[in-house]
Amino acid sequence: MTKQKFFRGQRVRLAKDFGKCMSHFGGKGGEAIVVHSYSDSYGGGNYSDFDLLVLCGKPEIYEEYPSQSAWYHDYQMTLISDDRVTGEKILQLYNEFIDETGDMSKESQYQKCRKILLNKINALLGGHYYDKSGNHRVQ
């Protein structure tokens, strides 16, 4: 039996304070999609640290949402939704966005693609959306 609390595609709420050692992490008080645990990627028994696609929250300098970041601890996360199908769709959209914008030289092209990505994520979440600063809103 696994000791892992969260799984790929689940949507979680992040703590408002990550503590001194992680004060530089973005997404405080926001939401994220679980990408994988440390154990999922590298094996071993570390089931409590996670790579997340952060959708919104208090950003750090130069950070835009969505953004992928690791390693968040399970005690900093609370399950919001177990709809892993929708979560997987959001992860797929983000990966397509990264593939599409990887070679973009113009900021305007990148921002246009980012806006399209945010609109697609918002449509999947039905009534919830994230503004251009990554703030969570409800319609």
DAQUI-V12521 format. One record per residue. N is the residue number from 1. RES is the residue in three letters. PHI is phi in degrees with one decimal (NA if undefined). OMEGA is omega in whole degrees, 0 to 359 (999 if undefined). D_LAST is the distance of its C-alpha to the last C-alpha in Angstrom with 1 decimal. Layout:
# DAQUI-V12521
N|RES|PHI|OMEGA|D_LAST + N|RES|PHI|OMEGA|D_LAST
This chain:
# DAQUI-V12521
1|MET|NA|182|40.2 + 2|THR|-77.6|177|37.7 + 3|LYS|-95.3|184|36.6 + 4|GLN|-71.0|183|33.5 + 5|LYS|-90.5|185|30.3 + 6|PHE|-130.2|185|27.7 + 7|PHE|-137.3|182|27.8 + 8|ARG|-47.2|176|26.6 + 9|GLY|92.5|178|23.1 + 10|GLN|-72.9|177|21.9 + 11|ARG|-98.9|183|18.8 + 12|VAL|-127.6|171|19.8 + 13|ARG|-97.3|180|18.8 + 14|LEU|-96.5|178|21.4 + 15|ALA|-61.8|178|23.4 + 16|LYS|-79.1|180|23.0 + 17|ASP|-138.4|181|26.7 + 18|PHE|-96.9|182|28.7 + 19|GLY|88.4|186|32.0 + 20|LYS|-60.9|184|34.5 + 21|CYS|-67.8|181|35.5 + 22|MET|-119.2|183|32.0 + 23|SER|-63.7|180|30.7 + 24|HIS|-83.1|179|30.5 + 25|PHE|-74.1|176|27.8 + 26|GLY|-86.7|175|24.3 + 27|GLY|90.7|182|21.1 + 28|LYS|-57.0|180|21.9 + 29|GLY|75.0|184|19.3 + 30|GLY|-98.7|180|17.1 + 31|GLU|-123.7|181|16.6 + 32|ALA|-151.5|173|19.1 + 33|ILE|-107.1|178|20.5 + 34|VAL|-71.3|176|24.2 + 35|VAL|-91.7|176|26.5 + 36|HIS|-170.7|173|29.8 + 37|SER|-88.5|176|32.0 + 38|TYR|-58.4|181|35.1 + 39|SER|-63.5|178|37.3 + 40|ASP|-57.7|185|35.5 + 41|SER|-88.4|190|36.5 + 42|TYR|-120.3|181|39.8 + 43|GLY|77.9|181|41.1 + 44|GLY|81.7|187|42.6 + 45|GLY|-107.0|180|41.2 + 46|ASN|-85.5|180|38.4 + 47|TYR|-98.6|188|35.5 + 48|SER|-110.2|178|33.6 + 49|ASP|-113.8|190|32.6 + 50|PHE|-132.7|169|29.7 + 51|ASP|-91.1|185|28.6 + 52|LEU|-126.8|166|24.8 + 53|LEU|-96.7|184|22.3 + 54|VAL|-79.9|183|20.3 + 55|LEU|-91.7|183|16.6 + 56|CYS|-163.6|180|15.8 + 57|GLY|137.2|179|17.6 + 58|LYS|-73.1|182|20.3 + 59|PRO|-80.4|170|22.0 + 60|GLU|-91.8|182|25.8 + 61|ILE|-54.7|178|27.5 + 62|TYR|68.8|182|27.0 + 63|GLU|-89.3|175|24.5 + 64|GLU|-121.1|178|21.5 + 65|TYR|-109.9|0|19.0 + 66|PRO|-75.4|176|19.2 + 67|SER|-148.2|181|22.8 + 68|GLN|-97.7|183|25.3 + 69|SER|-152.5|178|27.4 + 70|ALA|-139.7|1|30.0 + 71|TRP|-115.9|175|31.3 + 72|TYR|-87.4|181|28.9 + 73|HIS|-92.6|183|30.5 + 74|ASP|-61.0|179|29.3 + 75|TYR|-73.4|177|29.6 + 76|GLN|-96.6|186|26.8 + 77|MET|-127.2|175|24.4 + 78|THR|-130.3|181|22.7 + 79|LEU|-65.3|174|21.6 + 80|ILE|-103.4|184|17.9 + 81|SER|-144.1|177|18.3 + 82|ASP|-97.7|179|21.5 + 83|ASP|-75.6|185|20.1 + 84|ARG|-73.9|177|22.5 + 85|VAL|-67.0|178|22.3 + 86|THR|-64.5|177|18.7 + 87|GLY|-58.9|179|19.9 + 88|GLU|-65.4|177|22.9 + 89|LYS|-62.8|178|21.1 + 90|ILE|-64.6|178|19.1 + 91|LEU|-62.1|179|22.6 + 92|GLN|-64.6|177|24.1 + 93|LEU|-59.4|180|21.7 + 94|TYR|-64.5|179|22.5 + 95|ASN|-62.9|176|26.2 + 96|GLU|-65.0|178|26.2 + 97|PHE|-61.2|180|24.6 + 98|ILE|-63.2|178|27.3 + 99|ASP|-61.9|184|30.0 + 100|GLU|-73.1|186|28.8 + 101|THR|-100.1|184|28.6 + 102|GLY|-55.6|183|31.6 + 103|ASP|-108.0|182|34.0 + 104|MET|-73.0|180|31.9 + 105|SER|-97.6|182|33.9 + 106|LYS|-101.8|179|31.6 + 107|GLU|-59.0|182|28.6 + 108|SER|-63.8|178|26.9 + 109|GLN|-65.9|179|27.2 + 110|TYR|-60.2|182|25.8 + 111|GLN|-64.2|177|22.7 + 112|LYS|-62.6|179|22.2 + 113|CYS|-65.1|179|22.4 + 114|ARG|-63.9|178|20.2 + 115|LYS|-64.0|177|17.4 + 116|ILE|-61.3|178|18.0 + 117|LEU|-59.2|180|18.0 + 118|LEU|-60.6|178|14.6 + 119|ASN|-63.1|179|13.1 + 120|LYS|-67.8|178|15.0 + 121|ILE|-63.6|180|14.0 + 122|ASN|-60.6|179|10.3 + 123|ALA|-63.5|179|11.3 + 124|LEU|-67.1|183|13.4 + 125|LEU|-86.0|172|11.0 + 126|GLY|50.2|177|8.9 + 127|GLY|94.6|175|5.2 + 128|HIS|-100.6|176|6.2 + 129|TYR|-150.3|181|7.5 + 130|TYR|-123.6|180|10.3 + 131|ASP|-77.3|187|11.4 + 132|LYS|-64.1|176|15.1 + 133|SER|-91.5|180|16.4 + 134|GLY|87.9|178|15.0 + 135|ASN|-80.4|181|12.8 + 136|HIS|-76.7|179|10.2 + 137|ARG|-133.8|174|6.6 + 138|VAL|-124.4|181|3.8 + 139|GLN|-77.7|999|0.0
